[in-house]
């Protein structure tokens, strides 16, 4: 794979970080004591959070398989990818279509280090990492254009990241800035935390008091508004366990992580 980076922030092991906390909940080893401390605090208050992380990750796998398989997308722009775990976007896509091209975007130095080491592409395809911030779509698109052909459909993935953008208008502007460069037939896929379960909303302050990158829940209706102008793929905006579920997802309860996929006309 290749990587493109500017000089990002130094690795701070004493400050908890979203990607590393999720890595901890997913059973990974790419985290530090500060991340585990916050992860344990949140788990104590909300014991199901680790399961939420796993079910959300399983949705990503199904969404990428749908896009690469049923739809035939061969280019993926994964913004806010987080730390590599099992069934990363490129692994799922390239199992189905080995010539798939994937550009990962994140701005954590630990993610960058592991991306360089672990995100190896198939020989037919391409996997590239960009060190950048989702608030700068133009810079991301300029650099992603060295790998992706924006004359052909692209799947834009923003999994679990738009909750870090509190203002709906700002979140929509970010999404629109990306989609404006993508052709008809491109897709947009997300999951994010919803405000549908009181236990989650009651404990959100615990996260925001301990992690510098704050998180904000949206209602399913507010998430749906991010897809204005797109054709929502069935079943629309639903809990991750209800989006084209496999047997494991179908057996799980509905959770306050909602997902959706939309197609650009």
C-alpha positions in Angstrom: 0.0 0.0 0.0 1.0 3.6 -0.1 0.5 6.4 2.3 0.4 10.2 2.1 0.8 12.3 5.2 1.6 15.7 6.3 3.2 16.3 9.7 0.4 15.3 12.1 0.2 15.6 15.9 2.7 13.8 18.0 1.5 10.5 19.5 0.1 11.3 23.0 -0.3 8.1 25.0 -1.6 9.9 28.1 -4.7 11.4 26.4 -7.5 9.0 25.6 -8.4 8.8 21.9 -11.6 7.7 20.2 -10.0 5.2 17.8 -7.9 3.6 20.5 -10.9 3.2 22.9 -12.9 1.6 20.2 -9.9 -0.7 19.4 -10.0 -1.7 23.1 -13.7 -2.5 23.0 -13.2 -4.5 19.9 -10.6 -6.6 21.7 -7.6 -5.0 20.0 -4.2 -4.4 21.5 -3.4 -1.0 19.9 -4.4 1.1 22.9 -2.9 2.6 26.1 -3.7 2.8 29.8 -5.5 6.1 29.4 -7.7 4.6 26.6 -8.5 1.5 28.7 -9.3 3.6 31.7 -12.0 5.6 29.9 -13.2 2.4 28.1 -13.6 0.7 31.5 -15.5 3.7 32.9 -17.9 3.7 30.0 -18.3 0.0 30.2 -19.1 0.1 33.9 -21.8 2.7 33.2 -23.1 1.0 30.0 -22.0 -2.7 29.9 -23.2 -3.2 26.4 -20.9 -0.7 24.8 -18.4 -3.4 23.6 -21.2 -5.3 21.9 -22.3 -2.0 20.3 -18.8 -1.7 18.8 -18.8 -5.2 17.5 -22.3 -4.9 16.0 -21.4 -1.6 14.3 -18.3 -3.2 12.9 -20.3 -6.1 11.5 -22.6 -3.6 9.8 -19.6 -2.0 8.1 -18.6 -5.5 6.8 -22.2 -6.0 5.4 -22.3 -2.5 3.9 -19.0 -2.9 2.1 -20.0 -6.4 0.9 -23.2 -4.9 -0.5 -21.4 -2.1 -2.2 -18.7 -4.3 -3.7 -20.9 -7.2 -4.5 -24.5 -6.3 -5.3 -23.7 -2.7 -6.5 -20.3 -3.4 -8.1 -18.5 -0.4 -6.6 -14.7 -0.7 -7.0 -13.6 2.5 -5.3 -13.9 3.3 -1.6 -13.1 6.5 0.4 -13.2 5.6 4.1 -13.0 8.7 6.2 -12.3 8.2 9.8 -11.3 4.6 9.4 -9.8 4.1 12.9 -7.4 1.4 13.8 -7.1 -1.7 11.7 -9.0 -4.7 13.1 -10.5 -7.7 11.4 -12.4 -7.3 8.1 -11.2 -3.8 7.3 -12.8 -2.1 4.3 -10.1 -3.2 1.8 -10.2 -6.8 3.0 -13.9 -7.1 2.5 -14.0 -5.3 -0.8 -10.9 -7.1 -2.3 -12.2 -10.5 -1.3 -15.2 -9.8 -3.6 -13.3 -7.7 -6.2 -9.5 -7.9 -5.9 -9.1 -4.9 -8.1 -10.8 -2.6 -5.6 -9.1 0.7 -4.7 -9.4 1.9 -1.1 -8.3 5.2 0.3 -8.3 5.4 4.1 -8.4 8.8 6.0 -7.7 9.4 9.6 -5.6 11.9 11.6 -4.2 9.9 14.5 -0.5 9.1 14.5 -1.0 5.6 15.9 -3.6 4.9 13.1 -1.0 6.1 10.6 1.7 3.8 12.0 -0.5 0.7 11.9 -2.0 1.6 8.5 1.5 1.6 7.0 2.3 -1.8 8.6 -1.0 -3.6 8.3 -3.2 -2.3 5.5 -1.7 -4.4 2.7 -3.6 -4.5 -0.6 -4.2 -7.3 -3.0 -1.8 -7.3 -5.9 -4.6 -6.3 -8.3 -6.0 -3.5 -6.2 -4.7 -0.5 -4.2 -4.9 0.5 -0.6 -3.7 4.0 0.4 -3.8 6.0 3.7 -4.1 9.8 4.0 -3.4 11.6 7.2 -6.0 14.4 7.2 -9.1 15.8 9.0 -12.6 15.2 7.8 -13.3 19.0 8.2 -11.1 19.5 5.2 -12.9 17.7 2.4 -11.1 19.6 -0.4 -7.7 18.6 0.8 -8.8 14.9 1.2 -10.3 14.8 -2.2 -7.3 16.4 -3.9 -5.0 13.7 -2.4 -7.5 10.9 -2.8 -7.7 11.8 -6.5 -4.2 10.4 -7.0 -5.6 6.9 -6.3 -9.3 7.2 -7.1 -10.9 8.0 -10.5 -13.6 10.5 -9.7 -15.1 9.9 -13.2 -16.2 6.5 -11.8 -18.5 5.8 -8.9 -17.0 5.9 -5.4 -18.4 4.7 -2.1 -17.9 7.3 0.6 -17.8 5.7 4.1 -18.1 7.8 7.3 -18.5 5.2 10.0 -19.0 6.6 13.5 -17.4 9.9 12.7 -20.2 12.4 12.0 -21.2 12.3 15.7 -18.1 14.3 16.3 -19.6 17.2 14.4 -22.3 18.7 16.6 -23.9 21.1 14.2 -26.2 19.5 11.6 -25.6 22.1 9.0 -21.8 21.7 9.3 -22.1 17.9 9.1 -24.3 18.2 6.0 -21.9 20.7 4.4 -19.0 18.2 5.0 -21.0 15.4 3.4 -22.1 17.6 0.5 -18.5 18.8 -0.1 -17.4 15.2 -0.6 -20.3 14.1 -2.7 -20.1 17.1 -4.9 -16.9 15.6 -6.4 -18.3 12.1 -6.8 -20.3 11.1 -9.9 -23.8 9.8 -10.3 -23.9 6.2 -9.1 -21.7 6.9 -6.1 -22.8 5.8 -2.6 -22.6 7.3 0.9 -22.7 5.0 4.0 -22.7 5.8 7.7 -23.4 4.6 11.1 -23.5 6.8 14.2 -24.9 6.9 17.7 -28.6 7.8 18.1 -30.5 9.3 21.0 -33.1 6.5 21.0 -32.0 4.8 24.3 -32.1 6.8 27.5 -29.2 4.8 29.0 -27.0 6.0 26.2 -27.9 9.7 26.5 -27.6 9.6 30.3 -24.0 8.4 30.0 -22.8 10.5 27.1 -21.4 13.1 29.5 -19.0 10.4 30.8 -17.4 10.1 27.4 -17.3 13.9 26.7 -15.8 14.6 30.1 -12.9 12.3 29.5 -12.1 12.3 25.7 -11.0 15.5 23.9 -12.9 14.7 20.8 -16.5 15.1 21.9 -19.4 13.0 20.6 -23.0 14.1 19.9 -26.0 11.8 19.4 -28.5 12.5 16.6 -32.1 11.3 16.2 -32.7 9.0 13.3 -34.6 11.8 11.6 -31.6 14.1 11.8 -29.4 11.3 10.4 -31.8 10.9 7.5 -31.5 14.6 6.7 -27.8 14.0 5.9 -29.1 11.9 3.0 -31.3 14.7 1.5 -30.8 14.6 -2.3 -29.7 10.9 -2.3 -31.8 7.8 -2.9 -31.8 5.8 0.4 -31.1 2.2 0.0 -33.7 -0.1 1.7 -34.3 -0.4 4.6 -33.4 3.2 5.1 -32.2 4.7 8.4 -32.4 1.8 10.9 -30.4 0.3 13.8 -27.2 -1.3 12.5 -28.6 -4.8 13.5 -31.5 -4.2 11.1 -29.6 -3.1 8.0 -29.7 -6.1 5.7 -28.9 -8.4 8.6 -27.1 -11.7 8.6 -28.2 -14.3 11.0 -26.1 -12.9 13.9 -27.4 -9.4 13.4 -31.0 -10.5 13.1 -30.7 -12.4 16.4 -29.4 -9.3 18.2 -31.5 -6.6 19.7 -32.1 -3.2 18.1 -29.4 -0.8 19.4 -28.9 2.9 19.5 -26.4 2.8 16.6 -28.2 3.7 13.4 -27.0 3.1 9.8 -27.9 4.1 6.3 -26.7 3.9 2.7 -27.7 6.3 0.0 -27.0 6.5 -3.7 -26.2 9.7 -5.6 -28.5 10.1 -8.5 
